[in-house]
Structure formats: C-alpha cells, structure tokens
Amino acid sequence: MSPQFGLIVVGDEILSGKRVDKHLVKVIELLRERGLGLAWSEYVGDDPQRITAALRRAFASGDVVFCTGGIGATPDDHTRACAAQALGVSTLLHPEARALIETRIRRLASENGEPYEPDRADNQQRLKMGEFPTGSRVIPNPYNQIPGFFCDSPGSRGAVYFVPGFPVMAWPMIAWALDSFYAEHFHQRARTEHSVVVFDSPEAALTPLMEQIERDYPNICVFCLPSVDHPVHGPHLELGVKGPSALVPPAWEALRTGLHQFGARLGPELVRAG
C-alpha cells in the first residue's frame, strides 16, 4: 500500500504572522508531481511540549511525515531534542553530520581568509546542529551542507524527516527523501476529480444527492466547496466527485444526472488529475 504523507511546520514566526508558511503548498506540489497526496498537516510553535506531542503522534501514525523548522542550534530550536524525547532516546553527535559540518566550517574559514579552528566556541556551537536522536540517518543539504536527519517510526514502515525551515534548503531535501525512498509508490494510483459549478442551489438541498452518490459508489468521495465572492462566478458551489480514475466516470454521471433532475443551474465543469 502507498504510504500516507503528513507535514508538520514548526515555528512561532508562522503562528505570529511574522512569516507566511510556504511549505504546505510546496509539499503538496512535490507530492502531486509524483502521483502522491498529502493526508494531513499541522502547525506548532516553538513550545517543546507541543512539539514533542506532535512528533509522538507523527511517529505513532506510521505515516511518512516531513517536519520543517527548529533544527538549528539557537535557544528556540527544540525540534532535535523533542524528536529524541518523542522516541525515548538520547541525542548524539552523528559522525556523518559532524564530518559535513566540519567541512562547512573549514570552507567558511578558507573563504574568509581565516585559520581553521574547530575548537573555537562558535564552531563547537555549529556542531550542535549535528546532534540527532540515536539511530538517525542524515538528509543531505545541497544548499550549505548542514544536514537534516530522519528517524524510522517504531514498529511501522513510516518515518519522520526533519529539515530546516528555510524553503531553499527544505524543499530539495524533501524531494531527495521522496525520490530516494518512495519512488516505488510514484503514480501507482491515478486519481481524478470531476466537478461542476452550481448556481442558486443551497448545500442542504443537495446533501441527500451527495449522500446517495457516496452510498452507491463506496470508493468515491463527494466534495462541495462553497464560494461567496468568487471574482468570476460569484456565489456558487463547486460540487464534484474524486477517487481512483477508473471509478470516477460512473459516479460523475450519476451526480450530473441527479443535478439535472434537481433542476440545478450548472456552470463550467472542471477535471483535475493527480
């Protein structure tokens, strides 16, 4: 079975509005390009208890989860320690991470015309970014070589992948994880949405039809998206069906027939794949 995918976005700056989250839309895009979908997402601030609780749920879910933010080495970066606590293990300076970070420190010193001083306080602080939960594996960072890490979920095929909050780093690291470990699941289940714009029909009046379609077609989901101020269509519903591509056409025909019988005024149809 194809794994379910989740996303956790960590950071007070998102919840306070200082920065606008860009990860949700991008992760949906990265998954869709590979014929996959996002099952859930969660936002959490820089609170260790909440981060740990969110990660415990992620590991227990057995899903493949991407967690962005909080893996630096400043006082408000709690994600690495919270991941260890969620798993009930300690953190340890990962040898591969150490080598990558030291290479980065050496390169910075060379670029700045300075001697390489690994024992200097700021360089020792940088090494803390390589302290991962015991048993972690690294995620390469093509931007600055400071790695992320991932941990398998105990007792399942799931895993949680930890990447920085910076999109320029996080997105290629997430793509690497998908391409490295989940390629066998790409485009395995073609899915389709078929919908239509419906005018002047209240949701409540159409609910019996929606319920009937889901009873008659158990592998199909019916969706209804109301809009009150659309710039083109004005107030309307987008009503449709979605599911495995082979099963959508008969469900769509049943929905369209029901709408005509109801006397609904219909607008454009929309078909989305993936």
VOROKOL-521312 format. One record per residue (C-alpha): residue in three letters; chain; y, z, x. Coordinates in steps of 0.2 Angstrom, whole numbers, padded with zeros to 4 digits, m for minus. Each point is the difference from the previous one (the first is absolute). Layout:
BEGIN
+--------+--------+-------+-------+-------+
: residu : chaine :    c2 :    c3 :    c1 :
+--------+--------+-------+-------+-------+
:    ALA :      A :     Y :     Z :     X :
...
+--------+--------+-------+-------+-------+
end
This chain:
BEGIN
+--------+--------+-------+-------+-------+
: residu : chaine :    c2 :    c3 :    c1 :
+--------+--------+-------+-------+-------+
:    MET :      A :  0000 :  0000 :  0000 :
:    SER :      A :  0018 : m0004 :  0006 :
:    PRO :      A :  0009 :  0016 :  0005 :
:    GLN :      A :  0015 :  0007 : m0010 :
:    PHE :      A :  0016 :  0001 :  0010 :
:    GLY :      A :  0013 :  0013 : m0001 :
:    LEU :      A :  0017 :  0003 :  0008 :
:    ILE :      A :  0009 :  0016 :  0004 :
:    VAL :      A :  0018 :  0000 :  0006 :
:    VAL :      A :  0007 :  0015 :  0009 :
:    GLY :      A :  0018 :  0005 :  0003 :
:    ASP :      A :  0014 :  0010 : m0008 :
:    GLU :      A :  0011 : m0015 :  0004 :
:    ILE :      A : m0009 : m0010 : m0014 :
:    LEU :      A :  0001 :  0014 : m0013 :
:    SER :      A :  0018 :  0003 :  0004 :
:    GLY :      A :  0005 : m0018 : m0002 :
:    LYS :      A :  0007 : m0001 :  0018 :
:    ARG :      A : m0012 : m0014 :  0003 :
:    VAL :      A : m0009 : m0012 : m0013 :
:    ASP :      A : m0019 : m0001 :  0002 :
:    LYS :      A : m0005 : m0018 :  0005 :
:    HIS :      A : m0018 :  0004 :  0003 :
:    LEU :      A : m0007 :  0000 : m0018 :
:    VAL :      A :  0005 : m0018 : m0003 :
:    LYS :      A : m0006 : m0006 :  0018 :
:    VAL :      A : m0017 :  0009 : m0002 :
:    ILE :      A : m0002 : m0009 : m0016 :
:    GLU :      A :  0004 : m0016 :  0008 :
:    LEU :      A : m0011 :  0003 :  0015 :
:    LEU :      A : m0015 :  0004 : m0012 :
:    ARG :      A :  0003 : m0014 : m0012 :
:    GLU :      A :  0000 : m0013 :  0014 :
:    ARG :      A : m0017 :  0005 :  0004 :
:    GLY :      A : m0006 :  0000 : m0018 :
:    LEU :      A :  0001 :  0019 : m0002 :
:    GLY :      A :  0010 :  0012 : m0010 :
:    LEU :      A :  0009 :  0017 :  0001 :
:    ALA :      A : m0008 :  0013 : m0011 :
:    TRP :      A :  0013 :  0014 :  0002 :
:    SER :      A :  0014 :  0007 :  0010 :
:    GLU :      A :  0009 :  0016 :  0002 :
:    TYR :      A :  0016 :  0006 :  0008 :
:    VAL :      A :  0001 :  0017 :  0008 :
:    GLY :      A :  0015 :  0009 :  0010 :
:    ASP :      A : m0001 :  0008 :  0017 :
:    ASP :      A : m0009 :  0016 : m0007 :
:    PRO :      A : m0016 :  0004 :  0009 :
:    GLN :      A : m0008 :  0008 : m0014 :
:    ARG :      A :  0003 : m0015 : m0011 :
:    ILE :      A : m0005 : m0012 :  0013 :
:    THR :      A : m0016 :  0009 :  0004 :
:    ALA :      A : m0004 :  0000 : m0019 :
:    ALA :      A :  0003 : m0018 : m0001 :
:    LEU :      A : m0011 : m0004 :  0014 :
:    ARG :      A : m0014 :  0011 : m0006 :
:    ARG :      A :  0000 : m0010 : m0016 :
:    ALA :      A :  0001 : m0016 :  0010 :
:    PHE :      A : m0015 :  0004 :  0011 :
:    ALA :      A : m0010 :  0007 : m0016 :
:    SER :      A :  0003 : m0016 : m0009 :
:    GLY :      A : m0010 : m0011 :  0011 :
:    ASP :      A :  0013 : m0013 : m0001 :
:    VAL :      A :  0008 : m0010 :  0015 :
:    VAL :      A :  0017 :  0008 :  0001 :
:    PHE :      A :  0015 : m0005 :  0010 :
:    CYS :      A :  0012 :  0015 :  0004 :
:    THR :      A :  0017 : m0004 :  0007 :
:    GLY :      A :  0013 :  0011 :  0009 :
:    GLY :      A :  0000 :  0017 :  0008 :
:    ILE :      A : m0011 : m0004 :  0015 :
:    GLY :      A :  0014 :  0002 :  0013 :
:    ALA :      A :  0003 :  0016 :  0011 :
:    THR :      A :  0016 :  0008 : m0008 :
:    PRO :      A :  0000 :  0016 : m0010 :
:    ASP :      A : m0001 : m0009 : m0017 :
:    ASP :      A : m0015 : m0011 :  0005 :
:    HIS :      A : m0015 :  0009 : m0008 :
:    THR :      A : m0012 : m0013 : m0004 :
:    ARG :      A : m0011 :  0001 :  0015 :
:    ALA :      A : m0003 :  0019 : m0002 :
:    CYS :      A : m0002 : m0002 : m0018 :
:    ALA :      A : m0013 : m0013 :  0002 :
:    ALA :      A : m0010 :  0012 :  0011 :
:    GLN :      A :  0002 :  0014 : m0012 :
:    ALA :      A : m0005 : m0011 : m0015 :
:    LEU :      A : m0016 : m0004 :  0010 :
:    GLY :      A : m0003 :  0018 :  0007 :
:    VAL :      A :  0001 : m0005 :  0018 :
:    SER :      A :  0012 :  0002 :  0014 :
:    THR :      A :  0012 : m0012 :  0009 :
:    LEU :      A : m0003 : m0006 :  0017 :
:    LEU :      A :  0009 : m0012 :  0012 :
:    HIS :      A : m0010 : m0016 : m0002 :
:    PRO :      A : m0004 : m0008 :  0017 :
:    GLU :      A :  0003 : m0018 : m0006 :
:    ALA :      A :  0016 :  0006 : m0008 :
:    ARG :      A :  0005 :  0009 :  0016 :
:    ALA :      A : m0003 : m0016 :  0010 :
:    LEU :      A :  0011 : m0010 : m0011 :
:    ILE :      A :  0014 :  0012 : m0001 :
:    GLU :      A :  0000 :  0002 :  0019 :
:    THR :      A :  0001 : m0019 :  0002 :
:    ARG :      A :  0015 :  0000 : m0012 :
:    ILE :      A :  0008 :  0014 :  0010 :
:    ARG :      A : m0003 : m0009 :  0016 :
:    ARG :      A :  0007 : m0016 : m0007 :
:    LEU :      A :  0016 :  0009 : m0007 :
:    ALA :      A :  0003 :  0008 :  0017 :
:    SER :      A : m0002 : m0017 :  0009 :
:    GLU :      A :  0012 : m0008 : m0012 :
:    ASN :      A :  0013 :  0013 :  0002 :
:    GLY :      A : m0002 :  0000 :  0019 :
:    GLU :      A : m0006 :  0018 :  0000 :
:    PRO :      A : m0015 :  0008 :  0009 :
:    TYR :      A : m0016 :  0003 : m0010 :
:    GLU :      A : m0001 :  0019 : m0004 :
:    PRO :      A : m0014 :  0004 : m0012 :
:    ASP :      A :  0003 :  0018 :  0001 :
:    ARG :      A :  0018 : m0001 : m0005 :
:    ALA :      A :  0003 :  0010 : m0016 :
:    ASP :      A :  0005 : m0015 : m0011 :
:    ASN :      A : m0016 : m0010 :  0006 :
:    GLN :      A : m0011 :  0015 : m0004 :
:    GLN :      A :  0008 :  0000 : m0017 :
:    ARG :      A : m0004 : m0018 : m0003 :
:    LEU :      A : m0018 :  0004 :  0004 :
:    LYS :      A : m0001 :  0010 : m0016 :
:    MET :      A :  0000 : m0016 : m0010 :
:    GLY :      A : m0017 : m0002 :  0007 :
:    GLU :      A : m0007 :  0016 : m0007 :
:    PHE :      A : m0012 : m0005 : m0014 :
:    PRO :      A : m0013 :  0008 : m0010 :
:    THR :      A : m0016 :  0002 :  0009 :
:    GLY :      A : m0011 : m0016 : m0003 :
:    SER :      A :  0015 : m0011 : m0003 :
:    ARG :      A :  0001 : m0018 :  0006 :
:    VAL :      A :  0016 : m0009 :  0005 :
:    ILE :      A :  0009 : m0014 : m0009 :
:    PRO :      A :  0009 : m0011 :  0012 :
:    ASN :      A :  0019 : m0001 : m0001 :
:    PRO :      A :  0006 : m0018 :  0005 :
:    TYR :      A :  0018 :  0006 : m0001 :
:    ASN :      A :  0001 :  0014 :  0013 :
:    GLN :      A : m0018 :  0004 :  0004 :
:    ILE :      A :  0001 :  0018 : m0007 :
:    PRO :      A : m0016 :  0000 : m0010 :
:    GLY :      A : m0004 :  0005 : m0018 :
:    PHE :      A : m0017 :  0007 : m0004 :
:    PHE :      A : m0013 :  0000 : m0014 :
:    CYS :      A : m0013 :  0012 : m0005 :
:    ASP :      A : m0016 : m0003 : m0011 :
:    SER :      A : m0002 :  0009 : m0016 :
:    PRO :      A : m0014 :  0012 :  0001 :
:    GLY :      A : m0015 : m0005 : m0010 :
:    SER :      A :  0007 : m0017 : m0005 :
:    ARG :      A :  0004 : m0017 :  0006 :
:    GLY :      A :  0019 :  0003 : m0003 :
:    ALA :      A :  0013 :  0004 :  0014 :
:    VAL :      A :  0018 :  0005 :  0002 :
:    TYR :      A :  0011 : m0011 :  0011 :
:    PHE :      A :  0015 :  0009 :  0007 :
:    VAL :      A :  0015 : m0011 :  0006 :
:    PRO :      A :  0018 :  0003 :  0004 :
:    GLY :      A :  0014 : m0001 : m0014 :
:    PHE :      A :  0009 : m0015 :  0008 :
:    PRO :      A : m0005 : m0016 : m0009 :
:    VAL :      A :  0001 : m0010 :  0016 :
:    MET :      A : m0015 :  0011 :  0007 :
:    ALA :      A : m0009 :  0005 : m0016 :
:    TRP :      A : m0003 : m0017 : m0007 :
:    PRO :      A : m0008 : m0009 :  0014 :
:    MET :      A : m0011 :  0016 :  0003 :
:    ILE :      A : m0005 :  0000 : m0018 :
:    ALA :      A : m0004 : m0019 :  0001 :
:    TRP :      A : m0011 :  0004 :  0016 :
:    ALA :      A : m0010 :  0013 : m0010 :
:    LEU :      A : m0003 : m0012 : m0014 :
:    ASP :      A : m0005 : m0014 :  0011 :
:    SER :      A : m0011 :  0010 :  0012 :
:    PHE :      A : m0010 :  0010 : m0013 :
:    TYR :      A :  0001 : m0007 : m0017 :
:    ALA :      A : m0001 : m0019 :  0002 :
:    GLU :      A : m0017 : m0001 : m0008 :
:    HIS :      A :  0009 :  0005 : m0016 :
:    PHE :      A :  0014 : m0013 :  0000 :
:    HIS :      A :  0000 : m0012 : m0015 :
:    GLN :      A : m0016 :  0007 : m0007 :
:    ARG :      A :  0005 :  0002 : m0017 :
:    ALA :      A :  0013 : m0013 : m0007 :
:    ARG :      A :  0011 :  0008 : m0013 :
:    THR :      A :  0012 : m0008 : m0012 :
:    GLU :      A :  0014 :  0006 : m0012 :
:    HIS :      A :  0004 : m0011 : m0015 :
:    SER :      A :  0015 :  0006 : m0011 :
:    VAL :      A :  0013 : m0006 : m0012 :
:    VAL :      A :  0018 :  0005 : m0004 :
:    VAL :      A :  0000 :  0007 : m0018 :
:    PHE :      A :  0016 :  0002 : m0010 :
:    ASP :      A :  0005 :  0011 : m0015 :
:    SER :      A : m0017 :  0009 :  0000 :
:    PRO :      A : m0001 :  0019 :  0002 :
:    GLU :      A : m0014 :  0007 :  0012 :
:    ALA :      A : m0007 :  0011 : m0014 :
:    ALA :      A : m0003 : m0015 : m0011 :
:    LEU :      A : m0010 : m0009 :  0013 :
:    THR :      A : m0009 :  0015 :  0006 :
:    PRO :      A : m0015 : m0003 : m0011 :
:    LEU :      A : m0002 : m0018 :  0006 :
:    MET :      A :  0001 :  0007 :  0018 :
:    GLU :      A : m0014 :  0013 : m0003 :
:    GLN :      A : m0011 : m0013 : m0009 :
:    ILE :      A :  0001 : m0012 :  0016 :
:    GLU :      A : m0005 :  0015 :  0011 :
:    ARG :      A : m0015 :  0004 : m0011 :
:    ASP :      A : m0005 : m0018 : m0001 :
:    TYR :      A :  0002 : m0003 :  0019 :
:    PRO :      A : m0005 :  0016 :  0009 :
:    ASN :      A :  0004 : m0007 :  0017 :
:    ILE :      A :  0017 : m0006 : m0004 :
:    CYS :      A :  0016 :  0011 :  0000 :
:    VAL :      A :  0014 : m0004 : m0013 :
:    PHE :      A :  0018 :  0004 :  0006 :
:    CYS :      A :  0017 :  0001 : m0009 :
:    LEU :      A :  0016 :  0000 :  0010 :
:    PRO :      A :  0015 :  0003 : m0011 :
:    SER :      A :  0017 : m0006 :  0006 :
:    VAL :      A :  0017 :  0005 : m0008 :
:    ASP :      A :  0013 : m0010 :  0011 :
:    HIS :      A : m0009 : m0014 :  0008 :
:    PRO :      A :  0013 : m0013 :  0006 :
:    VAL :      A : m0009 : m0015 : m0007 :
:    HIS :      A : m0011 :  0006 : m0015 :
:    GLY :      A :  0010 :  0015 : m0005 :
:    PRO :      A : m0010 :  0013 : m0010 :
:    HIS :      A : m0019 : m0005 :  0000 :
:    LEU :      A : m0017 :  0005 :  0005 :
:    GLU :      A : m0011 : m0008 :  0013 :
:    LEU :      A : m0017 :  0002 : m0008 :
:    GLY :      A : m0016 : m0006 :  0010 :
:    VAL :      A : m0017 :  0003 :  0006 :
:    LYS :      A : m0006 :  0002 :  0018 :
:    GLY :      A : m0017 :  0001 :  0009 :
:    PRO :      A : m0013 : m0010 :  0009 :
:    SER :      A :  0005 : m0018 : m0001 :
:    ALA :      A : m0015 : m0007 : m0009 :
:    LEU :      A :  0002 :  0013 : m0014 :
:    VAL :      A :  0018 : m0002 : m0003 :
:    PRO :      A :  0000 : m0017 : m0010 :
:    PRO :      A : m0010 :  0006 : m0015 :
:    ALA :      A :  0010 :  0016 : m0001 :
:    TRP :      A :  0016 : m0009 :  0001 :
:    GLU :      A : m0005 : m0012 : m0014 :
:    ALA :      A : m0004 :  0014 : m0011 :
:    LEU :      A :  0016 :  0009 :  0004 :
:    ARG :      A :  0010 : m0016 : m0003 :
:    THR :      A : m0009 : m0003 : m0017 :
:    GLY :      A :  0004 :  0017 : m0005 :
:    LEU :      A :  0018 : m0002 :  0004 :
:    HIS :      A :  0001 : m0016 : m0010 :
:    GLN :      A : m0009 :  0009 : m0015 :
:    PHE :      A :  0013 :  0014 :  0001 :
:    GLY :      A :  0014 : m0013 : m0001 :
:    ALA :      A :  0007 :  0006 :  0017 :
:    ARG :      A :  0014 : m0011 :  0007 :
:    LEU :      A : m0006 : m0005 :  0018 :
:    GLY :      A :  0009 : m0006 :  0015 :
:    PRO :      A : m0005 : m0006 :  0017 :
:    GLU :      A : m0018 :  0004 :  0007 :
:    LEU :      A : m0003 :  0007 :  0017 :
:    VAL :      A : m0015 : m0002 :  0011 :
:    ARG :      A : m0002 :  0010 :  0016 :
:    ALA :      A : m0015 :  0000 :  0012 :
:    GLY :      A : m0005 :  0013 :  0012 :
+--------+--------+-------+-------+-------+
end
